Amino acid sequence: SWVYGLKARYEAEGETALQPQSRRPKTSPTALATGVVDLIVGIRKDLADARLDAGPETIAWHLERHHGHRVSRSAISRHLTAAGLVTDEITTWLDDCTRYALQCSAHPRITTPIMVTIFREALTGYGYPVSHSHRQRHGLHRAFLPATQARAARTPSKPNSSASTSSKRTPGPATRRHRGQAEQSNRR
């Protein structure tokens, strides 16, 4: 029992045995040998110098294939981080049409709250994308403008005369549907 264990420890160590003890195991039988850790770091540096993928999965493949060691990706990642070889992750939000970088930031670890925050910052700075479903089907996308210009582009201006409206009027849904039916009947 616990009391007999404490008594035995007191007899062996004296009063220091009554102090709170660490629950950490004295040995870690599954810990990687220092030679394997050095091998992980060496493979990482070799792959990075050759400008190849140097992630935990690639290192695990090299360890198993060339050196006969099977190590989990999480253990490799843990040792790479401890060796200071893990760099910050860079996130970039791009406009699909213009390829304009709306938001770019680096973080040691990407989390959902970070992604939500930087996405909202991009929306605050540039506004929500304008949906033109008919135009987008044909590959005609509007360039992404800063929020103030985008709002001005979305606000319709009122024409002064009725003559100007007839020449600039776009076909309504009924006209589009009619054109589509006419095109389908011509194809048959």
Wavefront OBJ file of the C-alpha trace (Angstrom):
o trace
v 0.000 0.000 0.000
v 0.944 3.676 -0.167
v 1.779 3.898 3.566
v 4.219 0.996 3.454
v 5.860 2.431 0.332
v 6.297 5.807 2.083
v 7.728 4.070 5.192
v 10.228 2.122 3.072
v 11.272 5.288 1.237
v 11.664 7.132 4.599
v 13.912 4.378 5.918
v 16.042 4.492 2.753
v 16.261 8.265 2.167
v 15.378 9.933 5.453
v 13.253 13.098 5.640
v 13.792 13.986 1.961
v 11.546 11.018 1.120
v 8.585 12.963 2.568
v 8.974 15.772 0.008
v 6.735 15.643 -3.105
v 8.295 13.345 -5.694
v 8.263 13.650 -9.468
v 5.963 11.195 -11.230
v 8.143 11.169 -14.305
v 9.581 7.731 -15.088
v 13.263 7.274 -14.328
v 13.845 5.741 -17.774
v 12.177 6.045 -21.184
v 12.629 2.714 -22.933
v 10.935 3.961 -26.126
v 13.063 7.131 -26.408
v 15.070 7.462 -29.605
v 18.785 6.856 -29.377
v 20.951 9.938 -29.839
v 22.382 8.396 -33.010
v 18.902 8.231 -34.561
v 18.171 11.829 -33.521
v 21.455 12.938 -35.115
v 20.493 10.983 -38.230
v 17.113 12.777 -38.366
v 18.822 16.167 -38.144
v 21.416 15.152 -40.752
v 18.791 13.924 -43.223
v 16.826 17.138 -42.730
v 19.879 19.276 -43.502
v 20.831 17.156 -46.539
v 17.313 17.353 -47.993
v 17.042 21.089 -47.306
v 20.442 21.737 -48.924
v 19.288 19.814 -52.012
v 16.085 21.925 -52.010
v 13.932 18.812 -51.600
v 10.956 18.229 -49.335
v 12.394 17.882 -45.831
v 9.238 17.234 -43.819
v 8.730 14.509 -41.202
v 7.066 12.137 -43.680
v 9.973 12.315 -46.132
v 12.521 11.915 -43.345
v 10.603 8.874 -42.025
v 10.732 7.330 -45.509
v 14.509 7.904 -45.771
v 15.098 6.526 -42.272
v 13.186 3.339 -42.989
v 14.358 2.831 -46.570
v 18.058 3.676 -46.231
v 18.854 3.205 -42.535
v 16.367 0.575 -41.301
v 14.866 2.749 -38.533
v 11.102 3.065 -38.256
v 10.251 6.344 -36.502
v 6.843 8.031 -36.274
v 6.255 11.371 -37.984
v 5.294 12.964 -34.657
v 8.600 11.884 -33.061
v 10.544 13.255 -36.038
v 8.619 16.520 -35.837
v 9.265 16.761 -32.099
v 13.027 16.297 -32.558
v 13.190 18.743 -35.482
v 11.416 21.360 -33.365
v 13.764 20.711 -30.431
v 16.745 21.159 -32.784
v 15.341 24.510 -33.979
v 14.891 23.366 -37.581
v 11.171 24.133 -37.895
v 10.386 27.487 -39.498
v 7.220 29.545 -39.280
v 4.280 28.679 -41.515
v 3.330 31.368 -44.011
v -0.311 31.862 -44.947
v -1.324 33.859 -47.991
v -4.823 34.772 -49.172
v -4.882 35.356 -52.941
v -7.525 36.753 -55.263
v -8.131 33.959 -57.779
v -8.611 36.281 -60.721
v -5.863 38.862 -60.311
v -3.474 36.727 -58.190
v -3.182 39.760 -55.913
v -1.993 38.846 -52.388
v -4.736 40.073 -50.075
v -3.149 38.899 -46.818
v 0.222 37.354 -45.979
v 1.481 36.457 -42.490
v 3.844 33.995 -40.761
v 3.041 32.010 -37.616
v 4.930 29.365 -35.622
v 1.814 27.168 -35.614
v -1.375 27.662 -37.619
v -4.605 27.285 -35.655
v -8.244 27.851 -36.539
v -8.524 31.115 -34.542
v -5.465 32.473 -36.385
v -6.961 31.547 -39.775
v -10.311 33.140 -38.890
v -8.600 36.328 -37.695
v -6.438 36.810 -40.786
v -9.360 35.961 -43.088
v -11.479 38.619 -41.377
v -8.617 41.129 -41.694
v -8.511 40.468 -45.442
v -12.280 40.952 -45.685
v -12.079 44.176 -43.671
v -9.365 45.559 -45.929
v -10.764 44.480 -49.299
v -14.450 43.725 -48.737
v -16.450 40.643 -49.606
v -16.167 39.272 -53.145
v -18.949 40.418 -55.454
v -20.992 37.534 -56.819
v -21.676 37.711 -60.547
v -22.722 34.112 -61.112
v -23.605 34.567 -64.809
v -20.357 36.380 -65.626
v -18.207 33.970 -63.609
v -19.486 31.025 -65.631
v -17.872 32.591 -68.664
v -14.589 33.454 -66.937
v -15.233 37.209 -66.675
v -14.227 38.023 -63.099
v -14.144 41.467 -61.545
v -10.729 42.518 -60.274
v -10.476 42.588 -56.490
v -10.477 46.226 -55.379
v -9.865 47.694 -51.929
v -13.108 47.912 -49.903
v -13.772 51.615 -50.602
v -13.437 51.206 -54.368
v -15.416 47.943 -54.347
v -18.355 49.623 -52.588
v -18.286 52.458 -55.121
v -18.270 49.942 -57.990
v -21.273 48.094 -56.509
v -23.356 51.255 -56.007
v -25.373 51.851 -59.193
v -25.509 55.384 -60.532
v -28.898 56.793 -61.571
v -29.050 57.825 -65.232
v -30.513 61.221 -66.138
v -32.549 60.252 -69.211
v -34.604 57.259 -70.259
v -32.699 57.033 -73.578
v -29.492 56.092 -71.806
v -31.172 53.209 -69.956
v -32.424 51.453 -73.091
v -28.988 51.243 -74.717
v -27.200 50.061 -71.542
v -29.837 47.654 -70.263
v -28.704 44.044 -69.835
v -31.072 41.221 -70.712
v -33.178 39.936 -67.837
v -33.533 36.325 -66.714
v -36.379 35.628 -69.168
v -34.290 36.787 -72.139
v -31.327 34.686 -71.025
v -33.546 31.636 -70.659
v -35.051 32.231 -74.111
v -31.587 32.523 -75.689
v -30.497 29.291 -74.044
v -33.557 27.451 -75.356
v -32.970 28.821 -78.853
v -29.342 27.682 -78.782
v -30.380 24.230 -77.598
v -32.939 23.841 -80.397
v -30.308 24.839 -83.001
v -27.888 22.195 -81.738
v -30.302 19.278 -82.273
l 1 2 3 4 5 6 7 8 9 10 11 12 13 14 15 16 17 18 19 20 21 22 23 24 25 26 27 28 29 30 31 32 33 34 35 36 37 38 39 40 41 42 43 44 45 46 47 48 49 50 51 52 53 54 55 56 57 58 59 60 61 62 63 64 65 66 67 68 69 70 71 72 73 74 75 76 77 78 79 80 81 82 83 84 85 86 87 88 89 90 91 92 93 94 95 96 97 98 99 100 101 102 103 104 105 106 107 108 109 110 111 112 113 114 115 116 117 118 119 120 121 122 123 124 125 126 127 128 129 130 131 132 133 134 135 136 137 138 139 140 141 142 143 144 145 146 147 148 149 150 151 152 153 154 155 156 157 158 159 160 161 162 163 164 165 166 167 168 169 170 171 172 173 174 175 176 177 178 179 180 181 182 183 184 185 186 187 188
